Amino acid sequence: MNKHSAWIDQKGRLFISGDNTSGQVGLPGTTSNFLSNFTLDEVREVSLGRAHTVVRRTDDTVWAVGSGSHTQNGKNTTSSSVWAQIMNESKQVYAAGDQSFALMKNGDLYGWGRDLEGQLTQKPGTNSMTPILIFKGVKKVSGGELFTVVIKEDGTLWGWGANNEGQLGQGDTTSKTQAVQIMTTVKDVWCGVGFGMAIKNDGSLWAWGKNSGGQLGDGTLENRLTPIKIMDAVRAGSSGVGHTMVIKEEGSLWGWGDNLKGQVGDASSYGLIQKSPVQIGTSMEWKKVRCSAETTFVMGANKRLFAFGDNTKYVYGKARLDQKTNYFEMEMIAEDLKVVDVFVGRGSTFVIKENGTLWAAGEGSNNKLGNGGAIEQRVHGMIDKGVKTIALGDTHGLAIKEDNSLWGWGNGANYRTFGAAQTASPRPEKMLESVKSISCGGGHSLVIKMDGTLWTAGYNTNGELGRGYTAGSTIPGEIMQNVKKVSGGAYHSVALKEDGTVWTWGQGTNGKLGNGLTAVQTSPGQIMTGVKDIVTGANHSLALKDDGTLWAWGWGNLGQLGIGDAAHKSVPTQVMSNCISCHANHDASAAVTADGTIWVWGFNTSGRLGIGTTSHQLTPAKFTREMSKFSFGEVGIGISKDGEFLGWGAQSQYVFGDGTINNYLFPTNIERTLSLLQDDAAIRYFPVDKMAKVTAICETPRVIEKLSVNATASGQSYIRLTVERGTEGEKVYTGGQWMDILSSEVKAMAMTLTSFAALDRVALSYLDGSKFKINIYIWTMDPMVSPQVFGVDALFKEATGTPVVQSLGLSLEMIEASDPVARVSTNGTDFEEVAFDEVNELINSSGNEITVEVELKEGQTLDGVGYSWA
């Protein structure tokens, strides 16, 4: 099963994140999108099935995308990432499991897709690729995985399909292939997996069906085969897989049910089942609520949005880099925070917001966005926090955080410097401490430490590292002292020392070193004095002198020197006077004069200079807006003095991060505001198919040097390891380096693997030597494959320092299911359907050989399953 989430912004644009293996995100390819991406405009309502998406657009047409395994996408294809129009004149759309519904303006209900239990056409086993008229006189449609309910125009509630949990409210558990009446005088209805909730005209809330997680809120864990009254004065509500949230008439928020991930929002019952309604917080100003499987979204006054519950696969549509799995304290999703700094890279833009979070958008090859994969990012998505400034190369980036630590991401072959291996880094990783200033060349990195020393590493074919040779290096090397600022071009570097002298090195083609020569120079050489600022483009450089004069040298073929022609200059040549700052990026330049006016020149294809033309500018031209911050290159972005977030130029890969590919010859507002809880938005997700859990217990205080898991699986498989009872300061060893654990809560790390051969690189070290427990979760996204675990060995380091190999004591268990019935196979035996409390009795855990398959019925879920840990 797959997971994705969606929302609509205030402009009617649809944003989707999560799994895209069936094209359900509506973007090309099958790569998962862990950050929200724009996929369709003019959308009024969205509803999500297991692996497909259905929307109603502003013209009331119905469109679908994603899996067609049961023709639920309305196309005769297994899957499709191309939106297809299905119907016209609709007033509601709804998707559940592998079926889709469209309610017409005249009250006719149509459906298409899977019909295993008769939940679609009321004829079990009859799938339909084209919409079939199901019911007339309908006001609203809802349903679970295998059952459907509708409110008729007269207020009566009807249902059909699966009834094994009593979800049809008929007093029995017999499935119904024909619609049966459940209640009267109903004004709203919603469903979870195997249960239903309805609000009557008098505001009373009623519930029926499955209750194993307390999701009905009646104080018990007993299924209810007929509707039972839960509370009065309810205005709106929503349910996940096993929890329910409602807003009462006076605006208070209440929740109950499964709170294992904090999805109820009640800290006192976190990790438990809350069987009765409990008020969440004290606010009386809640406006909207939506639930996903194990996450809750609520909107309060002034459209402030909060989320709590599980976010391990970015259900929030945000990258949470602290790797927590539980958010039982409500958190505001600060999508509308002000942008305070801007940066333009190769096919990308980055912004820093006022809370120190770093966001990226654009083309993602070589992992250069730092968003977890080499994928296109259509809207700015958060990739890190606590960031002061960044620098961007062609395929890599560096960031200085608030504690002056250096972090990097992107193409490892060119940048993985400072002692790290030459491997790609899809997310920011820590590199150095005590860093003052940074710059990126095309493939090299330049870092000034707090003591003023300059260190370089990376690509060096043209001597751009300044070390006296041309061999690249992943190990940092100190080359200068007393350095004030450094700037890297494509294949050359420029440094400004504290005494005002300018030094250059690297490739000298067409005079880019400013020393009158064109040869490669592998060590720094002085070219100027009396300088207070420097900056480089790809193949040219600028220097601002103490007297306010601006000087340029290097390539001038596109007018980037601003001297009135396209000639190259091998020595510094004066361009302007009365300047207070200088700027350059790629093949364009800019300067700010003492009166605050911005002047731009150079490469101007597609209007990237923002002056209303597309011709290259050989001399400085006045910019059209007053700016407090700006960056430009392939496009331009900036913050105006009056606070607008602006973009200009031609974008081909959504680099503005506003979800569009619009081009602008002049600075244009590109700010966007998301509202996750627009009236008709829906957020749901579904778990994977199979999972096993092995617990290894160390009974005596030890330090683990190496942990080896002997396991097999094929297809797309995952493993997650959690360690309990740790302390602050512990470290996890993975991927060839020790990583800090930042909290004293349950420790978690994980890897996405296609095989388990690399697991001997995983180890865990505990400084306090306390007892601990290791939980190993193994699961597969392939419904035809089950994970097998054969043993867990650990290499311990005793007090004497002598390594000792020991097989850990193992216990194997099925994760607590949201449905108490599952099919279990042990050691190759046939599957047996058993109650949850009987599962462990069937598991043979003798010795170290353990083989387990856990297969859930369609619609059932396992706690903790369905996520990809970064």
BELNOR-V48245 format. One record per residue. N is the residue number from 1. SS is DSSP state (@ for helix, = for strand, . for the rest). Layout:
N,SS  N,SS
//
This chain:
1,.  2,.  3,=  4,=  5,=  6,=  7,=  8,=  9,.  10,.  11,.  12,.  13,.  14,=  15,=  16,=  17,=  18,=  19,.  20,.  21,.  22,.  23,.  24,.  25,.  26,.  27,.  28,.  29,.  30,.  31,.  32,.  33,=  34,=  35,=  36,=  37,=  38,=  39,=  40,=  41,.  42,.  43,=  44,=  45,=  46,=  47,=  48,=  49,.  50,.  51,.  52,=  53,=  54,=  55,=  56,=  57,=  58,.  59,.  60,.  61,.  62,=  63,=  64,=  65,=  66,=  67,=  68,.  69,.  70,.  71,.  72,.  73,.  74,.  75,.  76,.  77,.  78,.  79,=  80,=  81,=  82,=  83,=  84,=  85,=  86,=  87,=  88,.  89,.  90,=  91,=  92,=  93,=  94,=  95,=  96,=  97,.  98,.  99,=  100,=  101,=  102,=  103,=  104,=  105,.  106,.  107,.  108,.  109,=  110,=  111,=  112,=  113,=  114,.  115,.  116,.  117,.  118,.  119,.  120,.  121,.  122,.  123,.  124,.  125,.  126,.  127,.  128,=  129,=  130,=  131,=  132,=  133,=  134,=  135,=  136,.  137,.  138,=  139,=  140,=  141,=  142,=  143,=  144,.  145,.  146,.  147,=  148,=  149,=  150,=  151,=  152,=  153,.  154,.  155,.  156,.  157,=  158,=  159,=  160,=  161,=  162,.  163,.  164,.  165,.  166,.  167,.  168,.  169,.  170,.  171,.  172,.  173,.  174,.  175,.  176,=  177,=  178,=  179,=  180,=  181,=  182,=  183,=  184,.  185,.  186,=  187,=  188,=  189,=  190,=  191,=  192,=  193,.  194,.  195,=  196,=  197,=  198,=  199,=  200,=  201,.  202,.  203,.  204,.  205,=  206,=  207,=  208,=  209,=  210,.  211,.  212,.  213,.  214,.  215,.  216,.  217,.  218,=  219,.  220,.  221,.  222,.  223,.  224,=  225,=  226,=  227,=  228,=  229,=  230,=  231,=  232,.  233,.  234,=  235,=  236,=  237,=  238,=  239,=  240,.  241,.  242,.  243,=  244,=  245,=  246,=  247,=  248,=  249,.  250,.  251,.  252,.  253,=  254,=  255,=  256,=  257,=  258,=  259,.  260,.  261,.  262,.  263,.  264,.  265,.  266,.  267,@  268,@  269,@  270,.  271,.  272,.  273,=  274,=  275,=  276,=  277,=  278,=  279,=  280,.  281,.  282,.  283,.  284,.  285,.  286,.  287,.  288,=  289,=  290,=  291,=  292,.  293,.  294,.  295,=  296,=  297,=  298,=  299,=  300,.  301,@  302,@  303,@  304,.  305,=  306,=  307,=  308,=  309,=  310,.  311,.  312,.  313,.  314,.  315,.  316,.  317,.  318,.  319,.  320,.  321,.  322,.  323,.  324,.  325,.  326,.  327,.  328,.  329,.  330,.  331,=  332,=  333,.  334,.  335,.  336,.  337,.  338,.  339,=  340,=  341,=  342,=  343,=  344,=  345,=  346,.  347,.  348,=  349,=  350,=  351,=  352,=  353,=  354,.  355,.  356,.  357,.  358,=  359,=  360,=  361,=  362,=  363,.  364,.  365,@  366,@  367,@  368,.  369,.  370,.  371,.  372,.  373,.  374,.  375,.  376,.  377,=  378,=  379,=  380,=  381,=  382,=  383,=  384,=  385,.  386,.  387,=  388,=  389,=  390,=  391,=  392,=  393,.  394,.  395,.  396,=  397,=  398,=  399,=  400,=  401,=  402,.  403,.  404,.  405,.  406,=  407,=  408,=  409,=  410,=  411,.  412,@  413,@  414,@  415,@  416,.  417,.  418,.  419,.  420,.  421,.  422,.  423,.  424,.  425,=  426,=  427,=  428,=  429,=  430,=  431,=  432,=  433,.  434,.  435,=  436,=  437,=  438,=  439,=  440,=  441,.  442,.  443,.  444,=  445,=  446,=  447,=  448,=  449,=  450,.  451,.  452,.  453,.  454,=  455,=  456,=  457,=  458,=  459,.  460,.  461,.  462,.  463,.  464,.  465,.  466,.  467,.  468,.  469,.  470,.  471,.  472,.  473,=  474,=  475,=  476,=  477,=  478,=  479,=  480,=  481,.  482,.  483,=  484,=  485,=  486,=  487,=  488,=  489,.  490,.  491,.  492,=  493,=  494,=  495,=  496,=  497,=  498,.  499,.  500,.  501,.  502,=  503,=  504,=  505,=  506,=  507,.  508,.  509,@  510,@  511,@  512,.  513,.  514,.  515,=  516,.  517,.  518,.  519,.  520,.  521,=  522,=  523,=  524,=  525,=  526,=  527,=  528,=  529,.  530,.  531,=  532,=  533,=  534,=  535,=  536,=  537,.  538,.  539,.  540,=  541,=  542,=  543,=  544,=  545,=  546,.  547,.  548,.  549,.  550,=  551,=  552,=  553,=  554,=  555,.  556,.  557,.  558,.  559,.  560,.  561,.  562,.  563,=  564,.  565,.  566,.  567,.  568,.  569,=  570,=  571,=  572,=  573,=  574,=  575,=  576,=  577,.  578,.  579,=  580,=  581,=  582,=  583,=  584,=  585,=  586,.  587,.  588,=  589,=  590,=  591,=  592,=  593,=  594,.  595,.  596,.  597,.  598,=  599,=  600,=  601,=  602,=  603,.  604,.  605,@  606,@  607,@  608,.  609,.  610,.  611,=  612,.  613,.  614,.  615,.  616,.  617,=  618,=  619,=  620,=  621,=  622,=  623,.  624,.  625,.  626,.  627,=  628,=  629,=  630,=  631,=  632,=  633,.  634,.  635,.  636,=  637,=  638,=  639,=  640,=  641,.  642,.  643,.  644,.  645,=  646,=  647,=  648,=  649,=  650,.  651,.  652,.  653,.  654,.  655,.  656,.  657,.  658,=  659,.  660,.  661,.  662,.  663,.  664,=  665,=  666,=  667,=  668,=  669,=  670,.  671,.  672,.  673,.  674,.  675,.  676,.  677,.  678,.  679,.  680,.  681,.  682,.  683,.  684,.  685,=  686,.  687,.  688,.  689,.  690,=  691,=  692,=  693,=  694,=  695,=  696,=  697,=  698,=  699,.  700,.  701,.  702,.  703,=  704,=  705,=  706,=  707,=  708,=  709,=  710,=  711,=  712,=  713,.  714,.  715,.  716,.  717,=  718,=  719,=  720,=  721,=  722,=  723,=  724,=  725,.  726,.  727,.  728,.  729,.  730,.  731,=  732,=  733,=  734,=  735,.  736,.  737,=  738,=  739,=  740,=  741,.  742,.  743,.  744,.  745,.  746,.  747,=  748,=  749,=  750,=  751,=  752,=  753,=  754,.  755,.  756,.  757,@  758,@  759,@  760,@  761,@  762,.  763,=  764,=  765,=  766,.  767,.  768,.  769,.  770,.  771,.  772,=  773,=  774,=  775,=  776,=  777,=  778,=  779,=  780,=  781,.  782,.  783,.  784,.  785,.  786,.  787,.  788,=  789,=  790,=  791,=  792,=  793,=  794,=  795,=  796,=  797,=  798,.  799,.  800,.  801,.  802,.  803,=  804,=  805,=  806,=  807,=  808,.  809,=  810,=  811,=  812,=  813,=  814,.  815,.  816,.  817,=  818,.  819,.  820,.  821,=  822,=  823,=  824,=  825,=  826,=  827,.  828,.  829,.  830,.  831,.  832,=  833,=  834,=  835,=  836,@  837,@  838,@  839,@  840,@  841,@  842,@  843,.  844,.  845,.  846,.  847,.  848,.  849,.  850,=  851,.  852,=  853,=  854,=  855,=  856,.  857,.  858,.  859,.  860,.  861,.  862,=  863,.  864,.  865,.  866,.  867,.  868,.  869,.  870,.
//
